[in-house]
């Protein structure tokens, strides 16, 4: 009598063999990993600041304009507000990439926040490592100004011409953070400053693939709406790689 059960292709009970083991490296898209990174407070506070500013303007316009009849004396030893230098905003910067691949830059408000900016450089990771080991590194990202009212914020520019220590090294492209980017930021959430390697994605770099990273605090100094600078801060002030990233709109 013929067996009426459907053939599933995995019935190994007749020859006593066992089913093959599952793939140890499943695709990332098949089971997305939840992330605990939070939104930057800068994005959340901007909306509140705008509401407060609008309310303040509406109330301020209701008051009459009063011109003072005298001027307050100033001491020569004191500086006015226009002469006070404003220090940069401290952010977290991470340079990461596979040794044989391109390096990317991620800027976060803090290690626990989602990236505010991700730029993929055309520079190879191993080349940047050699430059950092040699000493001072200056990366300049330049873009052209837009005509008319199409001006956007500097961090929102999509394409940059890249220079490393005065040599043109291709382009930098802004992109949205991918699932792999977020996975790296999640693994480094407890790291404020440091350098090392992480296990890579076996599907793209092989079983022995490693993802190198260097993370540090950066001073973000805003010179104008067309010029910003990121200065890497060393934990002990003097030692360690000297890295500066200039973003310029010309």
C-alpha positions as CSV (number, residue, x, y, z in Angstrom):
1,X,0.0,0.0,0.0
2,X,1.4,3.4,-1.0
3,X,2.2,6.0,1.6
4,X,-0.3,8.8,1.3
5,X,1.7,11.3,3.4
6,X,3.2,14.3,1.5
7,X,6.9,14.2,0.8
8,X,8.4,17.3,2.6
9,X,12.0,16.6,1.4
10,X,13.3,16.6,5.0
11,X,12.1,13.1,6.1
12,X,15.3,11.4,7.2
13,X,13.7,8.8,9.5
14,X,14.1,6.0,7.1
15,X,17.9,6.1,6.8
16,X,18.5,7.3,10.3
17,X,20.3,10.5,9.4
18,X,19.6,13.8,11.2
19,X,18.5,17.1,9.7
20,X,21.3,19.6,8.7
21,X,22.1,22.3,11.3
22,X,20.7,25.8,10.7
23,X,22.9,28.5,9.2
24,X,25.0,30.0,11.9
25,X,25.0,33.4,10.1
26,X,21.4,34.2,9.3
27,X,20.6,37.3,7.3
28,X,20.1,40.5,9.2
29,X,16.8,41.2,7.5
30,X,15.3,37.9,8.6
31,X,15.3,38.7,12.3
32,X,15.8,42.5,12.9
33,X,17.5,43.2,16.2
34,X,15.8,45.7,18.5
35,X,17.9,48.7,19.3
36,X,17.9,50.7,22.6
37,X,19.4,53.9,21.1
38,X,17.4,57.0,21.9
39,X,16.6,60.1,19.9
40,X,19.0,63.0,20.5
41,X,17.6,65.5,22.9
42,X,18.6,68.2,20.4
43,X,15.8,67.1,18.1
44,X,13.3,66.9,20.9
45,X,14.1,70.3,22.4
46,X,14.0,72.2,19.2
47,X,10.3,71.9,18.9
48,X,9.8,73.1,22.5
49,X,12.2,76.0,21.9
50,X,10.4,77.1,18.8
51,X,7.1,77.2,20.7
52,X,8.6,79.2,23.6
53,X,10.2,81.6,21.2
54,X,7.0,82.2,19.3
55,X,5.2,82.9,22.6
56,X,7.9,85.2,23.7
57,X,7.8,87.2,20.4
58,X,4.1,87.6,20.6
59,X,4.3,88.9,24.2
60,X,7.4,91.1,23.4
61,X,5.6,92.8,20.5
62,X,2.9,94.0,22.8
63,X,5.3,96.1,24.8
64,X,6.2,99.6,23.7
65,X,9.7,100.3,22.6
66,X,11.7,102.3,25.2
67,X,15.1,103.9,24.5
68,X,17.3,104.3,27.6
69,X,18.4,107.8,28.3
70,X,21.8,106.8,29.7
71,X,24.5,104.2,29.1
72,X,25.8,101.9,31.7
73,X,29.5,102.3,32.4
74,X,31.7,99.3,31.6
75,X,34.9,98.3,33.3
76,X,38.0,98.0,31.0
77,X,38.9,94.7,32.7
78,X,35.6,93.1,31.7
79,X,34.7,91.8,28.2
80,X,31.4,92.3,26.6
81,X,29.3,89.4,25.3
82,X,30.5,90.0,21.8
83,X,34.1,89.3,22.8
84,X,33.4,86.1,24.8
85,X,34.6,83.0,23.0
86,X,32.1,80.2,22.9
87,X,33.5,76.7,23.3
88,X,32.5,73.9,21.0
89,X,29.7,71.5,21.7
90,X,31.0,68.1,22.7
91,X,29.7,65.2,20.6
92,X,30.7,61.6,20.1
93,X,32.4,60.6,16.9
94,X,33.0,57.1,15.6
95,X,35.2,56.2,12.6
96,X,34.5,52.6,11.6
97,X,34.8,50.2,8.7
98,X,36.1,46.8,7.5
99,X,39.8,46.7,7.0
100,X,39.5,46.2,3.3
101,X,36.4,48.4,2.9
102,X,35.5,52.1,3.2
103,X,35.5,54.0,6.4
104,X,32.4,55.8,7.7
105,X,32.0,58.6,10.2
106,X,29.1,58.6,12.7
107,X,28.3,61.7,14.8
108,X,26.1,61.2,17.9
109,X,25.0,63.6,20.7
110,X,26.1,60.9,23.1
111,X,27.0,57.1,22.8
112,X,23.4,56.3,23.8
113,X,21.8,58.3,21.0
114,X,20.9,57.6,17.5
115,X,23.4,59.0,14.9
116,X,22.8,62.6,13.9
117,X,25.0,62.3,10.9
118,X,26.6,59.4,9.0
119,X,29.1,60.0,6.1
120,X,30.7,57.3,4.1
121,X,34.2,58.2,2.9
122,X,35.8,56.9,-0.2
123,X,39.0,56.4,1.9
124,X,39.9,52.8,2.8
125,X,40.0,51.9,6.5
126,X,43.5,50.5,6.4
127,X,44.7,53.7,4.7
128,X,43.2,55.9,7.4
129,X,44.8,53.6,10.1
130,X,48.2,54.2,8.5
131,X,47.6,58.0,8.5
132,X,46.6,58.0,12.1
133,X,49.6,55.9,13.2
134,X,51.9,58.4,11.4
135,X,50.5,61.4,13.4
136,X,48.4,64.4,12.5
137,X,45.4,63.8,10.2
138,X,43.4,66.6,8.7
139,X,40.2,65.7,6.8
140,X,38.5,68.4,4.8
141,X,35.0,68.0,3.4
142,X,34.0,70.6,0.9
143,X,30.8,71.3,-1.0
144,X,29.4,74.0,-3.2
145,X,26.9,76.6,-2.1
146,X,23.4,76.3,-3.4
147,X,21.8,79.0,-5.5
148,X,18.8,80.9,-4.4
149,X,16.8,79.8,-1.3
150,X,17.7,76.2,-1.6
151,X,20.3,76.6,1.2
152,X,20.3,73.7,3.6
153,X,22.1,73.1,6.9
154,X,25.7,72.1,6.7
155,X,25.1,68.6,8.1
156,X,22.3,68.0,5.6
157,X,24.6,68.4,2.5
158,X,24.4,65.1,0.6
159,X,27.8,65.1,-1.2
160,X,31.3,66.3,-0.2
161,X,34.7,66.5,-1.9
162,X,37.1,64.9,0.4
163,X,40.8,65.8,1.1
164,X,43.1,64.0,3.6
165,X,46.2,65.8,4.6
166,X,45.9,68.0,1.5
167,X,45.4,65.2,-1.0
168,X,42.1,64.7,-2.7
169,X,40.8,61.2,-1.9
170,X,37.4,61.1,-3.6
171,X,34.1,62.0,-2.0
172,X,32.1,61.7,1.2
173,X,28.5,60.8,0.9
174,X,25.9,61.4,3.6
175,X,23.5,58.5,4.1
176,X,20.9,57.2,6.4
177,X,22.1,54.9,9.2
178,X,21.7,51.3,8.1
179,X,20.9,48.4,10.3
180,X,24.5,47.4,10.4
181,X,25.5,51.0,11.4
182,X,22.9,50.9,14.3
183,X,24.2,47.5,15.3
184,X,27.7,48.9,15.6
185,X,26.5,51.9,17.6
186,X,24.5,49.5,19.8
187,X,27.6,47.4,20.5
188,X,29.6,50.5,21.3
189,X,27.0,52.1,23.5
190,X,29.0,51.6,26.7
191,X,32.2,52.9,25.0
192,X,32.9,56.6,25.3
193,X,36.5,56.6,24.0
194,X,38.6,53.8,22.6
195,X,39.7,51.8,19.6
196,X,39.5,48.2,18.7
197,X,37.8,45.6,16.4
198,X,34.4,44.0,16.3
199,X,33.3,40.8,14.7
200,X,32.3,41.4,11.1
201,X,29.4,40.3,9.0
202,X,30.4,36.9,7.6
203,X,28.2,37.3,4.5
204,X,30.2,40.3,3.3
205,X,33.7,39.9,4.8
206,X,34.0,36.2,5.5
207,X,34.3,34.4,8.8
208,X,37.5,36.2,9.7
209,X,36.3,39.6,8.7
210,X,36.8,42.3,11.4
211,X,35.4,45.8,11.7
212,X,37.8,48.3,13.1
213,X,36.7,51.4,14.9
214,X,38.0,54.4,16.8
215,X,35.7,56.4,19.0
216,X,36.4,59.7,20.8
217,X,34.8,62.9,22.0
218,X,34.9,65.7,19.5
219,X,34.6,69.4,20.0
220,X,32.1,70.7,17.4
221,X,33.0,74.3,16.7
222,X,30.6,76.3,14.5
223,X,32.4,79.1,12.8
224,X,29.4,80.1,10.6
225,X,26.5,78.4,8.7
226,X,29.1,77.4,6.0
227,X,31.9,76.2,8.2
228,X,32.2,73.8,11.1
229,X,35.1,71.9,12.6
230,X,35.3,68.7,14.6
231,X,38.4,68.4,16.9
232,X,39.2,65.0,18.4
233,X,39.7,65.2,22.1
234,X,42.3,62.9,23.7
235,X,41.6,61.5,27.1
236,X,45.0,62.6,28.5
237,X,45.2,65.8,26.5
238,X,48.5,65.2,24.6
239,X,48.9,61.6,23.5
240,X,46.9,59.7,20.9
241,X,46.0,60.5,17.3
242,X,45.5,64.1,16.3
243,X,42.5,64.3,14.1
244,X,40.5,67.2,12.8
245,X,37.6,67.2,10.4
246,X,36.6,70.4,8.6
247,X,33.2,70.8,6.9
248,X,33.2,73.8,4.5
249,X,30.7,75.1,2.1
250,X,32.3,77.2,-0.6
